[in-house]
Amino acid sequence: MRMILVGPPGAGKGTQAARLLDRFKIPHISTGDMLRAAVKSGTPLGVEAAGYMNRGALVPDEVVIGMAIERISQPDASSGFMLDGFPRTRPQAEALEAALVDAGIKLDAVILIQVDDSLIIERITGRRTDPETGAIYHMTFSPPPADVVDRLVQRKDDTEEACAARLVKYHSDTAPIIPFYESRALLTRVDGLGSPDEVTKRMIDAIEGLS
Ligand code: AMP
């Protein structure tokens, strides 16, 4: 199964991808996670990406495309992958399509997790991550256990200001990939409202309904 998760920032792509891993046994490939790891370890790519990420801008296509395509050509992704946060622009979608055609590989599905803009800021500013386990919580909607609260961190781009910038970018740069995949009959829409469990169930129903 080769899948792409699309949706606005805070739609729950990372949370849902982590929950679907066990079920579908394919690697979760998040360009955001890869870029954060590069920033943390101070690689040249990380140094270049950090400024864009912190202000909620997109990292340039030429940086991200090579990184993502190299990753999906790794052996662990040979029989499937779940891409999260890539492609995020029309040129990225076109580059991915060309790379998959070259490799003789077909995409199975693009799942769009839909959440209204009015809910996004609240979802994102309450988000915290456990640096030890990678688990994602929300201080109101998915509260962390008491013994991990003190070590949780907030992403630098989860401030209200950066979040507003990311939403603008989502509509201007990422939303155009929706008709791109719709025209290829690959797009499935899933309602992202409700508890993580409810959304996971909808995602599984949608994905299993495809085959
Ligand atoms: P995410 O974890 O997917 O929300 O990504 C965090 C940030 O990393 C984004 O706001 C962008 O600055 C950057 N980023 C992640 N994936 C991409 C991508 N495909 N294209 C451009 N920038 C990206």
py3Dmol code that shows the C-alpha trace and the ligand (Angstrom):
import py3Dmol

protein = """\
ATOM      1  CA  MET A   1       0.000   0.000   0.000  1.00  0.00           C
ATOM      2  CA  ARG A   2       1.443   3.351  -1.070  1.00  0.00           C
ATOM      3  CA  MET A   3      -0.385   6.251   0.451  1.00  0.00           C
ATOM      4  CA  ILE A   4      -0.165   9.983   0.920  1.00  0.00           C
ATOM      5  CA  LEU A   5      -1.771  11.836   3.822  1.00  0.00           C
ATOM      6  CA  VAL A   6      -2.799  15.388   3.048  1.00  0.00           C
ATOM      7  CA  GLY A   7      -4.464  17.973   5.235  1.00  0.00           C
ATOM      8  CA  PRO A   8      -3.994  21.342   6.866  1.00  0.00           C
ATOM      9  CA  PRO A   9      -1.488  21.736   9.689  1.00  0.00           C
ATOM     10  CA  GLY A  10      -3.029  20.258  12.826  1.00  0.00           C
ATOM     11  CA  ALA A  11      -5.399  17.970  10.910  1.00  0.00           C
ATOM     12  CA  GLY A  12      -3.910  14.970  12.699  1.00  0.00           C
ATOM     13  CA  LYS A  13      -1.738  13.560   9.910  1.00  0.00           C
ATOM     14  CA  GLY A  14       1.164  12.631  12.191  1.00  0.00           C
ATOM     15  CA  THR A  15      -1.102  11.256  14.921  1.00  0.00           C
ATOM     16  CA  GLN A  16      -3.095   9.139  12.480  1.00  0.00           C
ATOM     17  CA  ALA A  17      -0.034   7.919  10.572  1.00  0.00           C
ATOM     18  CA  ALA A  18       1.477   6.644  13.824  1.00  0.00           C
ATOM     19  CA  ARG A  19      -1.769   4.811  14.622  1.00  0.00           C
ATOM     20  CA  LEU A  20      -2.022   3.230  11.171  1.00  0.00           C
ATOM     21  CA  LEU A  21       1.519   1.858  11.157  1.00  0.00           C
ATOM     22  CA  ASP A  22       0.730  -1.337  13.008  1.00  0.00           C
ATOM     23  CA  ARG A  23      -2.263  -2.039  10.869  1.00  0.00           C
ATOM     24  CA  PHE A  24      -0.675  -1.572   7.463  1.00  0.00           C
ATOM     25  CA  LYS A  25       2.976  -2.438   8.274  1.00  0.00           C
ATOM     26  CA  ILE A  26       4.441   0.294   6.113  1.00  0.00           C
ATOM     27  CA  PRO A  27       6.897   3.017   7.149  1.00  0.00           C
ATOM     28  CA  HIS A  28       5.569   6.439   8.110  1.00  0.00           C
ATOM     29  CA  ILE A  29       7.605   8.969   6.156  1.00  0.00           C
ATOM     30  CA  SER A  30       7.149  12.507   7.425  1.00  0.00           C
ATOM     31  CA  THR A  31       9.182  15.218   5.718  1.00  0.00           C
ATOM     32  CA  GLY A  32       8.490  17.451   8.748  1.00  0.00           C
ATOM     33  CA  ASP A  33      10.047  14.829  11.071  1.00  0.00           C
ATOM     34  CA  MET A  34      13.008  14.392   8.705  1.00  0.00           C
ATOM     35  CA  LEU A  35      13.576  18.147   8.561  1.00  0.00           C
ATOM     36  CA  ARG A  36      13.294  18.503  12.357  1.00  0.00           C
ATOM     37  CA  ALA A  37      15.882  15.730  12.755  1.00  0.00           C
ATOM     38  CA  ALA A  38      18.197  17.552  10.302  1.00  0.00           C
ATOM     39  CA  VAL A  39      17.740  20.826  12.227  1.00  0.00           C
ATOM     40  CA  LYS A  40      18.501  19.071  15.516  1.00  0.00           C
ATOM     41  CA  SER A  41      21.674  17.470  14.251  1.00  0.00           C
ATOM     42  CA  GLY A  42      22.801  20.693  12.546  1.00  0.00           C
ATOM     43  CA  THR A  43      23.351  19.268   9.049  1.00  0.00           C
ATOM     44  CA  PRO A  44      23.687  21.808   6.189  1.00  0.00           C
ATOM     45  CA  LEU A  45      20.176  20.868   5.080  1.00  0.00           C
ATOM     46  CA  GLY A  46      18.905  21.438   8.615  1.00  0.00           C
ATOM     47  CA  VAL A  47      20.587  24.825   8.881  1.00  0.00           C
ATOM     48  CA  GLU A  48      18.995  25.886   5.597  1.00  0.00           C
ATOM     49  CA  ALA A  49      15.554  24.562   6.569  1.00  0.00           C
ATOM     50  CA  ALA A  50      15.361  25.960  10.113  1.00  0.00           C
ATOM     51  CA  GLY A  51      14.630  29.573   9.162  1.00  0.00           C
ATOM     52  CA  TYR A  52      11.762  28.618   6.881  1.00  0.00           C
ATOM     53  CA  MET A  53      10.280  26.198   9.376  1.00  0.00           C
ATOM     54  CA  ASN A  54      10.386  28.511  12.383  1.00  0.00           C
ATOM     55  CA  ARG A  55       8.394  31.195  10.624  1.00  0.00           C
ATOM     56  CA  GLY A  56       5.854  28.754   9.211  1.00  0.00           C
ATOM     57  CA  ALA A  57       7.109  29.012   5.618  1.00  0.00           C
ATOM     58  CA  LEU A  58       7.663  26.061   3.311  1.00  0.00           C
ATOM     59  CA  VAL A  59      11.181  24.753   2.773  1.00  0.00           C
ATOM     60  CA  PRO A  60      12.046  25.216  -0.943  1.00  0.00           C
ATOM     61  CA  ASP A  61      10.942  22.449  -3.305  1.00  0.00           C
ATOM     62  CA  GLU A  62      14.484  21.715  -4.499  1.00  0.00           C
ATOM     63  CA  VAL A  63      15.550  20.887  -0.933  1.00  0.00           C
ATOM     64  CA  VAL A  64      12.555  18.740  -0.020  1.00  0.00           C
ATOM     65  CA  ILE A  65      12.000  16.836  -3.261  1.00  0.00           C
ATOM     66  CA  GLY A  66      15.440  15.180  -3.298  1.00  0.00           C
ATOM     67  CA  MET A  67      15.188  14.319   0.393  1.00  0.00           C
ATOM     68  CA  ALA A  68      11.724  12.722   0.100  1.00  0.00           C
ATOM     69  CA  ILE A  69      12.414  10.782  -3.092  1.00  0.00           C
ATOM     70  CA  GLU A  70      15.664   9.437  -1.700  1.00  0.00           C
ATOM     71  CA  ARG A  71      13.769   8.273   1.386  1.00  0.00           C
ATOM     72  CA  ILE A  72      11.040   6.391  -0.463  1.00  0.00           C
ATOM     73  CA  SER A  73      13.664   4.558  -2.469  1.00  0.00           C
ATOM     74  CA  GLN A  74      15.072   2.979   0.715  1.00  0.00           C
ATOM     75  CA  PRO A  75      14.551  -0.794   1.108  1.00  0.00           C
ATOM     76  CA  ASP A  76      12.055  -0.491   3.973  1.00  0.00           C
ATOM     77  CA  ALA A  77       9.699   1.445   1.667  1.00  0.00           C
ATOM     78  CA  SER A  78       9.944  -1.012  -1.212  1.00  0.00           C
ATOM     79  CA  SER A  79       6.538  -2.570  -0.628  1.00  0.00           C
ATOM     80  CA  GLY A  80       4.743   0.490   0.659  1.00  0.00           C
ATOM     81  CA  PHE A  81       4.856   3.780   2.516  1.00  0.00           C
ATOM     82  CA  MET A  82       2.681   6.359   4.152  1.00  0.00           C
ATOM     83  CA  LEU A  83       3.850   9.814   3.163  1.00  0.00           C
ATOM     84  CA  ASP A  84       2.890  12.569   5.609  1.00  0.00           C
ATOM     85  CA  GLY A  85       3.509  16.213   4.696  1.00  0.00           C
ATOM     86  CA  PHE A  86       4.857  15.437   1.232  1.00  0.00           C
ATOM     87  CA  PRO A  87       3.991  16.449  -1.424  1.00  0.00           C
ATOM     88  CA  ARG A  88       2.982  19.874  -0.206  1.00  0.00           C
ATOM     89  CA  THR A  89       3.122  21.826  -3.467  1.00  0.00           C
ATOM     90  CA  ARG A  90       2.131  21.100  -7.027  1.00  0.00           C
ATOM     91  CA  PRO A  91       5.791  20.887  -8.220  1.00  0.00           C
ATOM     92  CA  GLN A  92       6.437  18.352  -5.425  1.00  0.00           C
ATOM     93  CA  ALA A  93       3.425  16.290  -6.567  1.00  0.00           C
ATOM     94  CA  GLU A  94       4.683  16.387 -10.144  1.00  0.00           C
ATOM     95  CA  ALA A  95       8.229  15.396  -9.106  1.00  0.00           C
ATOM     96  CA  LEU A  96       6.886  12.517  -7.027  1.00  0.00           C
ATOM     97  CA  GLU A  97       4.715  11.331  -9.877  1.00  0.00           C
ATOM     98  CA  ALA A  98       7.683  11.388 -12.271  1.00  0.00           C
ATOM     99  CA  ALA A  99       9.877   9.487  -9.795  1.00  0.00           C
ATOM    100  CA  LEU A 100       7.205   6.832  -9.250  1.00  0.00           C
ATOM    101  CA  VAL A 101       6.664   6.424 -13.007  1.00  0.00           C
ATOM    102  CA  ASP A 102      10.445   6.012 -13.433  1.00  0.00           C
ATOM    103  CA  ALA A 103      10.458   3.352 -10.732  1.00  0.00           C
ATOM    104  CA  GLY A 104       7.404   1.609 -12.215  1.00  0.00           C
ATOM    105  CA  ILE A 105       5.427   2.165  -9.014  1.00  0.00           C
ATOM    106  CA  LYS A 106       1.781   3.143  -8.621  1.00  0.00           C
ATOM    107  CA  LEU A 107       0.234   5.175  -5.826  1.00  0.00           C
ATOM    108  CA  ASP A 108      -2.781   3.517  -4.209  1.00  0.00           C
ATOM    109  CA  ALA A 109      -4.426   6.408  -2.405  1.00  0.00           C
ATOM    110  CA  VAL A 110      -4.269   9.994  -1.269  1.00  0.00           C
ATOM    111  CA  ILE A 111      -6.219  10.554   1.937  1.00  0.00           C
ATOM    112  CA  LEU A 112      -7.304  14.110   2.674  1.00  0.00           C
ATOM    113  CA  ILE A 113      -8.021  14.686   6.379  1.00  0.00           C
ATOM    114  CA  GLN A 114     -10.465  17.575   6.453  1.00  0.00           C
ATOM    115  CA  VAL A 115     -10.595  20.007   9.371  1.00  0.00           C
ATOM    116  CA  ASP A 116     -12.079  23.472   9.260  1.00  0.00           C
ATOM    117  CA  ASP A 117      -9.699  26.444   9.587  1.00  0.00           C
ATOM    118  CA  SER A 118     -11.595  27.749  12.604  1.00  0.00           C
ATOM    119  CA  LEU A 119     -10.436  24.729  14.649  1.00  0.00           C
ATOM    120  CA  ILE A 120      -6.829  24.587  13.514  1.00  0.00           C
ATOM    121  CA  ILE A 121      -5.265  27.284  15.706  1.00  0.00           C
ATOM    122  CA  GLU A 122      -6.719  25.768  18.878  1.00  0.00           C
ATOM    123  CA  ARG A 123      -5.538  22.308  17.863  1.00  0.00           C
ATOM    124  CA  ILE A 124      -2.019  23.443  17.048  1.00  0.00           C
ATOM    125  CA  THR A 125      -1.288  25.772  19.942  1.00  0.00           C
ATOM    126  CA  GLY A 126      -2.328  23.057  22.431  1.00  0.00           C
ATOM    127  CA  ARG A 127      -0.126  20.418  20.793  1.00  0.00           C
ATOM    128  CA  ARG A 128       2.866  19.013  22.713  1.00  0.00           C
ATOM    129  CA  THR A 129       5.294  16.224  21.841  1.00  0.00           C
ATOM    130  CA  ASP A 130       7.115  13.778  24.077  1.00  0.00           C
ATOM    131  CA  PRO A 131      10.764  13.967  22.947  1.00  0.00           C
ATOM    132  CA  GLU A 132      11.472  10.508  24.379  1.00  0.00           C
ATOM    133  CA  THR A 133       8.683   8.550  22.674  1.00  0.00           C
ATOM    134  CA  GLY A 134       7.589  10.872  19.864  1.00  0.00           C
ATOM    135  CA  ALA A 135       3.994  10.661  21.169  1.00  0.00           C
ATOM    136  CA  ILE A 136       1.813  13.655  20.314  1.00  0.00           C
ATOM    137  CA  TYR A 137      -0.679  15.048  22.863  1.00  0.00           C
ATOM    138  CA  HIS A 138      -3.111  17.933  23.096  1.00  0.00           C
ATOM    139  CA  MET A 139      -3.349  19.664  26.461  1.00  0.00           C
ATOM    140  CA  THR A 140      -7.188  19.725  26.247  1.00  0.00           C
ATOM    141  CA  PHE A 141      -8.292  17.133  23.683  1.00  0.00           C
ATOM    142  CA  SER A 142      -5.743  14.369  24.269  1.00  0.00           C
ATOM    143  CA  PRO A 143      -4.147  15.146  27.648  1.00  0.00           C
ATOM    144  CA  PRO A 144      -0.799  13.534  28.499  1.00  0.00           C
ATOM    145  CA  PRO A 145      -0.319  11.247  31.514  1.00  0.00           C
ATOM    146  CA  ALA A 146       0.922  13.122  34.593  1.00  0.00           C
ATOM    147  CA  ASP A 147       4.333  11.405  34.605  1.00  0.00           C
ATOM    148  CA  VAL A 148       5.354  12.752  31.192  1.00  0.00           C
ATOM    149  CA  VAL A 149       3.927  16.302  31.379  1.00  0.00           C
ATOM    150  CA  ASP A 150       7.151  17.909  32.569  1.00  0.00           C
ATOM    151  CA  ARG A 151       9.237  16.659  29.686  1.00  0.00           C
ATOM    152  CA  LEU A 152       6.824  17.607  26.880  1.00  0.00           C
ATOM    153  CA  VAL A 153       7.955  20.166  24.319  1.00  0.00           C
ATOM    154  CA  GLN A 154       6.130  22.508  21.982  1.00  0.00           C
ATOM    155  CA  ARG A 155       7.258  22.729  18.368  1.00  0.00           C
ATOM    156  CA  LYS A 156       8.767  26.130  17.507  1.00  0.00           C
ATOM    157  CA  ASP A 157       6.298  26.503  14.646  1.00  0.00           C
ATOM    158  CA  ASP A 158       3.265  25.747  16.831  1.00  0.00           C
ATOM    159  CA  THR A 159       2.873  29.362  17.971  1.00  0.00           C
ATOM    160  CA  GLU A 160      -0.238  31.258  16.914  1.00  0.00           C
ATOM    161  CA  GLU A 161       1.748  33.457  14.529  1.00  0.00           C
ATOM    162  CA  ALA A 162       3.595  30.640  12.739  1.00  0.00           C
ATOM    163  CA  CYS A 163       0.398  28.602  12.638  1.00  0.00           C
ATOM    164  CA  ALA A 164      -1.490  31.411  10.890  1.00  0.00           C
ATOM    165  CA  ALA A 165       1.327  31.610   8.318  1.00  0.00           C
ATOM    166  CA  ARG A 166       1.214  27.841   7.789  1.00  0.00           C
ATOM    167  CA  LEU A 167      -2.535  27.940   7.181  1.00  0.00           C
ATOM    168  CA  VAL A 168      -2.127  30.655   4.543  1.00  0.00           C
ATOM    169  CA  LYS A 169       0.576  28.541   2.874  1.00  0.00           C
ATOM    170  CA  TYR A 170      -1.630  25.469   3.033  1.00  0.00           C
ATOM    171  CA  HIS A 171      -4.377  27.204   1.085  1.00  0.00           C
ATOM    172  CA  SER A 172      -2.099  28.895  -1.440  1.00  0.00           C
ATOM    173  CA  ASP A 173       0.498  26.176  -2.069  1.00  0.00           C
ATOM    174  CA  THR A 174      -0.789  22.812  -0.823  1.00  0.00           C
ATOM    175  CA  ALA A 175      -4.514  22.903  -1.636  1.00  0.00           C
ATOM    176  CA  PRO A 176      -3.740  22.816  -5.414  1.00  0.00           C
ATOM    177  CA  ILE A 177      -2.530  19.220  -5.034  1.00  0.00           C
ATOM    178  CA  ILE A 178      -6.106  18.193  -4.135  1.00  0.00           C
ATOM    179  CA  PRO A 179      -7.493  18.650  -7.683  1.00  0.00           C
ATOM    180  CA  PHE A 180      -4.222  17.181  -9.010  1.00  0.00           C
ATOM    181  CA  TYR A 181      -4.948  13.868  -7.240  1.00  0.00           C
ATOM    182  CA  GLU A 182      -8.703  14.122  -7.705  1.00  0.00           C
ATOM    183  CA  SER A 183      -8.184  14.195 -11.474  1.00  0.00           C
ATOM    184  CA  ARG A 184      -6.177  10.969 -11.159  1.00  0.00           C
ATOM    185  CA  ALA A 185      -9.024   9.328  -9.186  1.00  0.00           C
ATOM    186  CA  LEU A 186      -6.742   8.852  -6.173  1.00  0.00           C
ATOM    187  CA  LEU A 187      -8.318  11.209  -3.618  1.00  0.00           C
ATOM    188  CA  THR A 188     -10.392  10.028  -0.647  1.00  0.00           C
ATOM    189  CA  ARG A 189     -11.730  12.527   1.888  1.00  0.00           C
ATOM    190  CA  VAL A 190     -11.941  11.706   5.596  1.00  0.00           C
ATOM    191  CA  ASP A 191     -13.598  13.922   8.215  1.00  0.00           C
ATOM    192  CA  GLY A 192     -10.889  14.893  10.733  1.00  0.00           C
ATOM    193  CA  LEU A 193     -13.327  16.039  13.421  1.00  0.00           C
ATOM    194  CA  GLY A 194     -13.760  14.063  16.610  1.00  0.00           C
ATOM    195  CA  SER A 195     -11.493  12.019  18.840  1.00  0.00           C
ATOM    196  CA  PRO A 196      -8.299  10.436  17.446  1.00  0.00           C
ATOM    197  CA  ASP A 197      -9.993   7.009  17.807  1.00  0.00           C
ATOM    198  CA  GLU A 198     -12.988   8.108  15.764  1.00  0.00           C
ATOM    199  CA  VAL A 199     -10.780   9.512  13.015  1.00  0.00           C
ATOM    200  CA  THR A 200      -8.592   6.364  12.990  1.00  0.00           C
ATOM    201  CA  LYS A 201     -11.680   4.242  12.486  1.00  0.00           C
ATOM    202  CA  ARG A 202     -12.805   6.417   9.576  1.00  0.00           C
ATOM    203  CA  MET A 203      -9.330   6.227   8.051  1.00  0.00           C
ATOM    204  CA  ILE A 204      -9.195   2.429   8.316  1.00  0.00           C
ATOM    205  CA  ASP A 205     -12.696   2.107   6.822  1.00  0.00           C
ATOM    206  CA  ALA A 206     -11.703   4.435   3.985  1.00  0.00           C
ATOM    207  CA  ILE A 207      -8.421   2.655   3.253  1.00  0.00           C
ATOM    208  CA  GLU A 208      -9.893  -0.837   3.474  1.00  0.00           C
ATOM    209  CA  GLY A 209     -12.778   0.278   1.275  1.00  0.00           C
ATOM    210  CA  LEU A 210     -10.288   1.070  -1.469  1.00  0.00           C
ATOM    211  CA  SER A 211      -9.155  -2.459  -2.073  1.00  0.00           C
TER     212      SER A 211
END
"""
ligand_1 = """\
23
AMP
P 5.007 19.225 9.437
O 5.651 18.477 10.542
O 4.574 18.339 8.289
O 3.920 20.143 9.892
O 6.153 20.164 8.798
C 6.772 21.169 9.576
C 7.437 22.186 8.660
O 8.463 21.539 7.893
C 6.539 22.849 7.634
O 5.819 23.943 8.166
C 7.558 23.269 6.581
O 8.296 24.408 7.008
C 8.513 22.093 6.586
N 8.099 21.054 5.631
C 7.718 19.770 5.910
N 7.398 19.094 4.792
C 7.579 19.976 3.764
C 7.397 19.898 2.367
N 6.947 18.777 1.775
N 7.679 21.010 1.624
C 8.130 22.136 2.196
N 8.308 22.293 3.505
C 8.035 21.215 4.300
"""
view = py3Dmol.view(width=600, height=400)
view.addModel(protein, "pdb")
view.setStyle({"model": 0}, {"cartoon": {"style": "trace"}})
view.addModel(ligand_1, "xyz")
view.setStyle({"model": 1}, {"stick": {}})
view.zoomTo()
view.show()
